[in-house]
Amino acid sequence: MTKPIFYHAGCTICVEAEQQVAKALNAEIVHLGEQPERLSEAEAAGIKSVPAVLLNGGVFHINFGASLADLKA
């Protein structure tokens, strides 16, 4: 199993998911608002919106907080 990656944008829903889900999974945490250079990586992995977890090559969208398109603007 590869290390999960948790992508988020810093909104309230994202921070709560980070505290409850990402840390429980010992996931790498990627704040796309602070690391916009990783947007293309998230998009290539199949992330459509955040918060989301990339887990074993599959994407789990936790809730629709923001689309990646919104983060690119």
Secondary structure, DSSP 8 states (H G I E B T S, - for coil): ----EEEE-S-HHHHHHIIIIITTTT-EEEETTT-GGGHHHHHHHT--EEEEEEETTEEEEEEEEEEHHHHH-
